[in-house]
Amino acid sequence: MKKITSPRHIVQQPLAAGQLWRMAGADLRVAMVGKLLVHYKLVKPNTVRGLNSINPIKTIEIHLKAKKAVLA
């Protein structure tokens, strides 16, 4: 009988201040993480300024997972 292995799930690291997440179209820089909210800057390549935003932690984690973001 063959042993069946299930695919391994990639565990995403928790958000922390100072992280840089790279995605296909933009970079997400985490400025500050609170109990419920994340302050971050979304920067597209070849731009001078980025968009400062605040969203719930769960929303950011779902977005990073959907965009297949990689921690740089």
DRENTORKOL-3810 file (N, C-alpha, C; in nm, 4 decimals):
REM DRENTORKOL-3810
@n.u->0.0835; n.v->-0.1167; n.w->0.0000; ca.u->0.0000; ca.v->0.0000; ca.w->0.0000; c.u->0.0888; c.v->0.1241; c.w->0.0000
@n.u->0.0563; n.v->0.2195; n.w->-0.0881; ca.u->0.1360; ca.v->0.3406; ca.w->-0.0979; c.u->0.0908; c.v->0.4439; c.w->0.0039
@n.u->0.1869; n.v->0.5155; n.w->0.0542; ca.u->0.1569; ca.v->0.6220; ca.w->0.1478; c.u->0.1210; c.v->0.7483; c.w->0.0693
@n.u->0.0063; n.v->0.8047; n.w->0.0976; ca.u->-0.0400; ca.v->0.9235; ca.w->0.0288; c.u->-0.0006; c.v->1.0450; c.w->0.1113
@n.u->0.0695; n.v->1.1381; n.w->0.0457; ca.u->0.1089; ca.v->1.2600; ca.w->0.1144; c.u->0.0242; c.v->1.3752; c.w->0.0641
@n.u->-0.0170; n.v->1.4575; n.w->0.1545; ca.u->-0.0963; ca.v->1.5748; ca.w->0.1168; c.u->-0.0024; c.v->1.6893; c.w->0.0827
@n.u->-0.0445; n.v->1.7815; n.w->-0.0038; ca.u->0.0429; ca.v->1.8946; ca.w->-0.0362; c.u->0.0662; c.v->1.9814; c.w->0.0872
@n.u->0.1873; n.v->2.0311; n.w->0.0983; ca.u->0.2208; ca.v->2.1135; ca.w->0.2137; c.u->0.1661; c.v->2.2537; c.w->0.1955
@n.u->0.1105; n.v->2.3058; n.w->0.3004; ca.u->0.0573; ca.v->2.4410; ca.w->0.2978; c.u->0.1682; c.v->2.5382; c.w->0.3350
@n.u->0.1790; n.v->2.6448; n.w->0.2603; ca.u->0.2787; ca.v->2.7461; ca.w->0.2895; c.u->0.2243; c.v->2.8364; c.w->0.3993
@n.u->0.2943; n.v->2.8411; n.w->0.5098; ca.u->0.2518; ca.v->2.9230; ca.w->0.6220; c.u->0.3063; c.v->3.0636; c.w->0.6017
@n.u->0.2160; n.v->3.1597; n.w->0.6015; ca.u->0.2557; ca.v->3.2974; ca.w->0.5807; c.u->0.3010; c.v->3.3582; c.w->0.7137
@n.u->0.4115; n.v->3.4332; n.w->0.7082; ca.u->0.4622; ca.v->3.4949; ca.w->0.8290; c.u->0.3677; c.v->3.6048; c.w->0.8747
@n.u->0.3590; n.v->3.6267; n.w->1.0058; ca.u->0.2734; ca.v->3.7352; ca.w->1.0550; c.u->0.3289; c.v->3.8713; c.w->1.0146
@n.u->0.2405; n.v->3.9658; n.w->0.9988; ca.u->0.2816; ca.v->4.1011; ca.w->0.9607; c.u->0.3567; c.v->4.1677; c.w->1.0752
@n.u->0.4628; n.v->4.2381; n.w->1.0402; ca.u->0.5420; ca.v->4.3117; ca.w->1.1389; c.u->0.5888; c.v->4.4421; c.w->1.0757
@n.u->0.6156; n.v->4.5393; n.w->1.1578; ca.u->0.6599; ca.v->4.6702; ca.w->1.1092; c.u->0.7930; c.v->4.6564; c.w->1.0369
@n.u->0.8052; n.v->4.7262; n.w->0.9235; ca.u->0.9291; ca.v->4.7264; ca.w->0.8478; c.u->0.9385; c.v->4.6210; c.w->0.7397
@n.u->0.8396; n.v->4.5348; n.w->0.7266; ca.u->0.8438; ca.v->4.4309; ca.w->0.6244; c.u->0.8185; c.v->4.4895; c.w->0.4860
@n.u->0.8762; n.v->4.4249; n.w->0.3844; ca.u->0.8545; ca.v->4.4616; ca.w->0.2457; c.u->0.8047; c.v->4.3376; c.w->0.1724
@n.u->0.6829; n.v->4.3425; n.w->0.1230; ca.u->0.6215; ca.v->4.2324; ca.w->0.0504; c.u->0.6222; c.v->4.2670; c.w->-0.0979
@n.u->0.6779; n.v->4.1799; n.w->-0.1800; ca.u->0.6853; ca.v->4.2022; ca.w->-0.3241; c.u->0.5759; c.v->4.1226; c.w->-0.3946
@n.u->0.5031; n.v->4.1941; n.w->-0.4823; ca.u->0.3981; ca.v->4.1329; ca.w->-0.5638; c.u->0.4291; c.v->4.1636; c.w->-0.7095
@n.u->0.3502; n.v->4.1099; n.w->-0.8010; ca.u->0.3752; ca.v->4.1276; ca.w->-0.9439; c.u->0.3682; c.v->4.2740; c.w->-0.9845
@n.u->0.2696; n.v->4.3490; n.w->-0.9377; ca.u->0.2512; ca.v->4.4857; ca.w->-0.9836; c.u->0.2938; c.v->4.5933; c.w->-0.8865
@n.u->0.3280; n.v->4.5583; n.w->-0.7634; ca.u->0.3580; ca.v->4.6611; ca.w->-0.6646; c.u->0.4317; c.v->4.5998; c.w->-0.5453
@n.u->0.4823; n.v->4.6880; n.w->-0.4598; ca.u->0.5446; ca.v->4.6479; ca.w->-0.3339; c.u->0.4615; c.v->4.7034; c.w->-0.2201
@n.u->0.4460; n.v->4.6262; n.w->-0.1140; ca.u->0.3716; ca.v->4.6701; ca.w->0.0031; c.u->0.4697; c.v->4.6820; c.w->0.1189
@n.u->0.4844; n.v->4.8020; n.w->0.1739; ca.u->0.5740; ca.v->4.8271; ca.w->0.2871; c.u->0.4904; c.v->4.8489; c.w->0.4120
@n.u->0.5094; n.v->4.7635; n.w->0.5109; ca.u->0.4341; ca.v->4.7717; ca.w->0.6360; c.u->0.5008; c.v->4.8746; c.w->0.7258
@n.u->0.4246; n.v->4.9767; n.w->0.7643; ca.u->0.4787; ca.v->5.0816; ca.w->0.8502; c.u->0.4559; c.v->5.0498; c.w->0.9978
@n.u->0.3316; n.v->5.0127; n.w->1.0326; ca.u->0.2989; ca.v->4.9887; ca.w->1.1722; c.u->0.1851; c.v->4.8872; c.w->1.1796
@n.u->0.1919; n.v->4.7975; n.w->1.2769; ca.u->0.0887; ca.v->4.6965; ca.w->1.2964; c.u->0.0302; c.v->4.7138; c.w->1.4355
@n.u->-0.1018; n.v->4.7292; n.w->1.4424; ca.u->-0.1704; ca.v->4.7415; ca.w->1.5701; c.u->-0.2442; c.v->4.6139; c.w->1.6033
@n.u->-0.3412; n.v->4.6220; n.w->1.6937; ca.u->-0.4200; ca.v->4.5045; ca.w->1.7304; c.u->-0.5096; c.v->4.4601; c.w->1.6160
@n.u->-0.5708; n.v->4.5559; n.w->1.5482; ca.u->-0.6654; ca.v->4.5236; ca.w->1.4415; c.u->-0.6262; c.v->4.5787; c.w->1.3050
@n.u->-0.5498; n.v->4.6890; n.w->1.3015; ca.u->-0.5229; ca.v->4.7572; ca.w->1.1763; c.u->-0.3752; c.v->4.7548; c.w->1.1392
@n.u->-0.3503; n.v->4.7708; n.w->1.0088; ca.u->-0.2148; ca.v->4.7785; ca.w->0.9560; c.u->-0.2012; c.v->4.9093; c.w->0.8786
@n.u->-0.0976; n.v->4.9867; n.w->0.9099; ca.u->-0.0631; ca.v->5.1058; ca.w->0.8328; c.u->0.0418; c.v->5.0603; c.w->0.7319
@n.u->0.0165; n.v->5.0848; n.w->0.6038; ca.u->0.1093; ca.v->5.0387; ca.w->0.5017; c.u->0.1153; c.v->5.1369; c.w->0.3861
@n.u->0.2182; n.v->5.1199; n.w->0.3037; ca.u->0.2363; ca.v->5.2018; ca.w->0.1844; c.u->0.2442; c.v->5.1066; c.w->0.0655
@n.u->0.1593; n.v->5.1302; n.w->-0.0339; ca.u->0.1566; ca.v->5.0500; ca.w->-0.1551; c.u->0.2288; c.v->5.1290; c.w->-0.2637
@n.u->0.3431; n.v->5.0773; n.w->-0.3093; ca.u->0.4279; ca.v->5.1482; ca.w->-0.4044; c.u->0.4398; c.v->5.0672; c.w->-0.5327
@n.u->0.4056; n.v->5.1301; n.w->-0.6448; ca.u->0.4224; ca.v->5.0663; ca.w->-0.7746; c.u->0.5636; c.v->5.0938; c.w->-0.8248
@n.u->0.6163; n.v->5.0081; n.w->-0.9126; ca.u->0.7525; ca.v->5.0296; ca.w->-0.9636; c.u->0.7652; c.v->5.1629; c.w->-1.0380
@n.u->0.8827; n.v->5.2235; n.w->-1.0279; ca.u->0.9168; ca.v->5.3484; ca.w->-1.0960; c.u->0.8271; c.v->5.4654; c.w->-1.0561
@n.u->0.7833; n.v->5.4702; n.w->-0.9316; ca.u->0.7072; ca.v->5.5847; ca.w->-0.8820; c.u->0.7829; c.v->5.6480; c.w->-0.7655
@n.u->0.7590; n.v->5.7761; n.w->-0.7467; ca.u->0.8274; ca.v->5.8479; ca.w->-0.6399; c.u->0.7524; c.v->5.8310; c.w->-0.5090
@n.u->0.6221; n.v->5.8438; n.w->-0.5144; ca.u->0.5402; ca.v->5.8348; ca.w->-0.3933; c.u->0.4516; c.v->5.7113; c.w->-0.3979
@n.u->0.4144; n.v->5.6684; n.w->-0.2790; ca.u->0.3238; ca.v->5.5554; ca.w->-0.2681; c.u->0.1951; c.v->5.5971; c.w->-0.2009
@n.u->0.1000; n.v->5.5100; n.w->-0.2010; ca.u->-0.0300; ca.v->5.5355; ca.w->-0.1412; c.u->-0.0285; c.v->5.4862; c.w->0.0034
@n.u->-0.0471; n.v->5.5765; n.w->0.0998; ca.u->-0.0557; ca.v->5.5382; ca.w->0.2408; c.u->-0.1974; c.v->5.4931; c.w->0.2705
@n.u->-0.2109; n.v->5.3784; n.w->0.3355; ca.u->-0.3432; ca.v->5.3242; ca.w->0.3635; c.u->-0.3464; c.v->5.2563; c.w->0.4998
@n.u->-0.4680; n.v->5.2361; n.w->0.5476; ca.u->-0.4931; ca.v->5.1630; ca.w->0.6719; c.u->-0.6046; c.v->5.0632; c.w->0.6428
@n.u->-0.5815; n.v->4.9374; n.w->0.6751; ca.u->-0.6810; ca.v->4.8319; ca.w->0.6564; c.u->-0.6691; c.v->4.7308; c.w->0.7692
@n.u->-0.7731; n.v->4.6491; n.w->0.7878; ca.u->-0.7641; ca.v->4.5418; ca.w->0.8877; c.u->-0.6586; c.v->4.4379; c.w->0.8503
@n.u->-0.6011; n.v->4.3745; n.w->0.9493; ca.u->-0.4956; ca.v->4.2745; ca.w->0.9287; c.u->-0.5447; c.v->4.1608; c.w->0.8404
@n.u->-0.6650; n.v->4.1116; n.w->0.8646; ca.u->-0.7193; ca.v->3.9996; ca.w->0.7868; c.u->-0.7297; c.v->4.0348; c.w->0.6388
@n.u->-0.7694; n.v->4.1572; n.w->0.6075; ca.u->-0.7830; ca.v->4.2002; ca.w->0.4689; c.u->-0.6478; c.v->4.2013; c.w->0.3988
@n.u->-0.5456; n.v->4.2507; n.w->0.4667; ca.u->-0.4116; ca.v->4.2554; ca.w->0.4089; c.u->-0.3585; c.v->4.1145; c.w->0.3868
@n.u->-0.3787; n.v->4.0252; n.w->0.4821; ca.u->-0.3316; ca.v->3.8877; ca.w->0.4674; c.u->-0.3994; c.v->3.8180; c.w->0.3499
@n.u->-0.5284; n.v->3.8402; n.w->0.3318; ca.u->-0.6012; ca.v->3.7810; ca.w->0.2189; c.u->-0.5480; c.v->3.8381; c.w->0.0874
@n.u->-0.5234; n.v->3.9684; n.w->0.0839; ca.u->-0.4712; ca.v->4.0336; ca.w->-0.0369; c.u->-0.3321; c.v->3.9802; c.w->-0.0719
@n.u->-0.2454; n.v->3.9659; n.w->0.0268; ca.u->-0.1105; ca.v->3.9162; ca.w->0.0022; c.u->-0.1135; c.v->3.7725; c.w->-0.0471
@n.u->-0.2015; n.v->3.6920; n.w->0.0078; ca.u->-0.2133; ca.v->3.5538; ca.w->-0.0343; c.u->-0.2671; c.v->3.5442; c.w->-0.1767
@n.u->-0.3667; n.v->3.6274; n.w->-0.2096; ca.u->-0.4247; ca.v->3.6252; ca.w->-0.3439; c.u->-0.3258; c.v->3.6714; c.w->-0.4501
@n.u->-0.2418; n.v->3.7669; n.w->-0.4175; ca.u->-0.1434; ca.v->3.8197; ca.w->-0.5118; c.u->-0.0123; c.v->3.7409; c.w->-0.5099
@n.u->-0.0040; n.v->3.6374; n.w->-0.4256; ca.u->0.1160; ca.v->3.5527; ca.w->-0.4127; c.u->0.2384; c.v->3.6360; c.w->-0.3797
@n.u->0.2245; n.v->3.7179; n.w->-0.2771; ca.u->0.3322; ca.v->3.8074; ca.w->-0.2350; c.u->0.4448; c.v->3.7297; c.w->-0.1676
@n.u->0.5659; n.v->3.7805; n.w->-0.1856; ca.u->0.6851; ca.v->3.7192; ca.w->-0.1287; c.u->0.7516; c.v->3.8209; c.w->-0.0371
@n.u->0.7898; n.v->3.7772; n.w->0.0807; ca.u->0.8579; ca.v->3.8650; ca.w->0.1757; c.u->1.0016; c.v->3.8864; c.w->0.1300
@n.u->1.0384; n.v->4.0126; n.w->0.1124; ca.u->1.1737; ca.v->4.0445; ca.w->0.0639; c.u->1.2667; c.v->4.0718; c.w->0.1792
END
